[in-house]
Amino acid sequence: MNFIVNRSVFCIIEVWQEQDISYLMSQIFRNRGVKVQDDTKQIEEVMAKRTAKNSVFLDLFQNKSYLLKLYKTLHPEDTTATEDSLTDVTIENVLTDNLYNDLGFIVNNKLMILIEAQSTWTMNILVRVLLYLAQSYHEYFQRTSRNYYKSKKVKMPKPELYVIFTGNKGRKPDKISLSKEFFEGADIDIEVKAKVIYESDTDDIINQYIIFCKVFNEQTKQHGMTQKAVTETIRICKDRNVLREYLFDREKEVVTIMMSLFDEEQIMKSFIKSERADEARENARIMLKNGRISVEEIPSFFPKLTLEDAKEIEAEIMQLA
């Protein structure tokens, strides 16, 4: 169960399956006056998620076979690593305001690799990586029952930090560091360095993912954030042998994860907005029925309701009278 805390609302929701989300959205559409038979049309017209590329990244590297390819791209010298050598330590998003990263894994309990995929250039990624690293070590010590309060020195895997940048490189650096970017190169007591990976002429899985993102960008420029942009991206990438195996095996799933009625935050906002509108409508109905307010005054007292809504409420009262 997920706990979502907002400034003015505290909601407890269960983790929804796809059918649950569809049901929730159909209820929201009904509350907005949309006919039931129009629900499907509303869903079909949904746009691609703004996080579509990141969703593919997460889905792709949840698969151990592709994760191993990623690791061997970073460490081609390690010829003995297998899928069993890799342990996923990606920070889970339990609360909406909690830390959660794109990818983290440990290799043979000796190497901890954290990777962030970025489409927009920002040095603030270094601050986030610092927090991700601290949280990842904290969870590692908990998971392995290592007590860092005792006198005996604990063992910890060596960190490696990467940023996969899917935009154009331009004059951007291959390495970025906290001290250089935020403290003018001063000798500070903590340091974070990350290697930045850009598009190259290689055929490894990291570069294929970057190309996939660029193809998607091209298609959204032509077709907007639509399902056609998603399906064309998949078709083009399969033709170009970009993530071909992954896209053939999981084409339907990829379309699904790239398309979304709303992301989780948007779902909750829409649900809450719908619930508040219903509450306002009911309060307005009671006040109008009791003669405490006029039809014309309803929009002033209840900004979520229009004059048309007020007239509908009046008609409902008249029918029941």
Residue pairs with C-beta under 8 A, 6 or more apart in sequence:
1 12
1 13
1 14
1 15
2 12
2 13
2 14
2 15
2 94
2 95
2 96
3 12
3 95
4 10
4 11
4 12
4 13
4 95
4 96
4 268
5 95
5 96
5 97
9 272
11 268
11 272
13 268
14 20
16 24
18 256
21 261
21 267
22 43
22 261
24 267
24 271
25 39
25 42
25 43
25 261
25 262
25 267
25 270
26 36
26 39
27 274
28 270
28 271
28 274
29 38
29 39
29 42
30 36
30 39
31 274
31 277
31 278
32 274
32 277
34 42
42 261
43 261
46 227
46 259
46 260
46 261
47 224
47 225
47 226
47 259
48 220
48 225
48 226
48 227
48 229
48 230
48 258
48 259
48 260
49 55
49 257
49 258
49 259
49 260
49 263
50 225
50 263
51 263
52 216
52 230
52 257
52 258
52 259
53 117
53 119
53 166
53 212
53 213
53 216
54 102
54 117
55 257
55 258
56 209
56 212
56 254
56 257
56 258
57 102
57 103
57 117
57 164
57 209
58 102
58 103
59 250
59 253
59 254
59 257
60 66
60 205
60 209
60 243
60 246
61 67
61 70
61 103
62 88
63 246
64 83
64 86
65 83
66 205
66 246
67 83
67 86
67 88
67 105
68 81
68 82
68 83
68 85
68 86
69 204
69 205
70 115
70 205
70 206
71 78
71 81
71 86
71 105
71 107
71 113
72 78
72 81
73 204
73 205
73 206
74 113
74 160
74 162
74 206
75 81
75 107
78 107
81 107
81 108
85 107
85 108
86 105
86 106
86 107
87 105
87 106
87 107
87 109
88 104
88 105
89 104
89 105
89 106
89 112
89 136
89 139
89 140
90 100
90 101
90 102
90 103
90 104
90 105
91 98
91 99
91 100
91 101
91 104
91 132
91 135
91 136
91 139
92 100
93 100
96 264
96 265
99 131
99 132
99 135
101 114
101 116
101 128
101 132
101 136
102 115
102 116
102 117
103 113
103 114
103 115
103 116
103 117
104 112
104 113
104 114
104 115
104 132
104 136
105 112
105 113
106 112
106 113
106 140
106 157
107 113
107 157
109 157
110 157
110 158
111 157
111 158
111 160
112 136
112 137
112 140
112 156
112 157
112 158
112 159
112 160
113 159
113 160
113 161
113 162
114 129
114 132
114 133
114 136
114 159
114 160
114 161
114 162
115 161
115 162
115 163
115 164
116 125
116 128
116 129
116 132
116 162
116 163
116 164
117 163
117 164
117 166
117 209
118 125
118 163
118 164
118 165
118 166
118 167
119 165
119 166
119 167
119 213
120 167
121 165
121 167
121 172
123 176
123 181
123 182
125 163
125 176
125 194
126 176
126 177
126 178
126 181
126 182
126 192
126 194
127 178
127 182
129 161
129 163
129 192
129 194
130 178
130 190
130 192
133 159
133 161
133 192
137 156
140 146
140 156
140 157
141 147
141 148
141 154
141 156
146 154
146 155
146 156
147 154
148 154
160 195
161 192
161 193
161 194
161 195
162 194
162 195
162 196
162 197
163 176
163 194
163 195
163 196
163 197
164 197
164 206
164 209
164 210
165 172
165 196
165 197
165 198
165 210
166 199
166 209
166 210
166 213
166 214
169 198
169 199
172 196
172 198
173 196
174 195
174 196
175 193
175 194
175 195
175 196
176 193
176 194
176 196
177 191
177 192
177 193
177 194
178 188
178 190
178 191
178 192
178 193
179 185
179 186
179 187
179 188
179 191
197 206
197 210
198 210
199 207
199 210
199 211
199 214
200 207
205 243
208 242
208 243
209 243
211 237
211 240
211 242
212 233
212 237
212 242
212 243
215 233
215 236
215 237
215 240
215 242
216 229
216 230
216 233
219 228
219 229
219 230
219 232
219 233
219 236
220 226
220 229
222 229
222 232
223 229
223 232
227 255
227 259
230 254
230 255
230 258
230 259
231 255
234 247
234 251
234 254
234 255
236 242
237 243
237 244
237 247
238 244
238 247
238 248
246 254
247 254
261 267
262 269
262 270
276 304
277 304
277 305
280 302
280 304
280 305
281 302
281 305
281 309
281 313
283 302
284 293
284 298
284 301
284 302
284 305
284 309
284 310
284 313
285 313
285 316
285 317
287 293
287 301
288 294
288 295
288 298
288 310
288 313
288 314
288 317
289 317
293 301
295 307
295 310
295 311
295 313
295 314
296 307
296 310
298 305
298 307
298 309
298 310
298 313
299 305
299 306
299 307
299 309
299 310
305 313
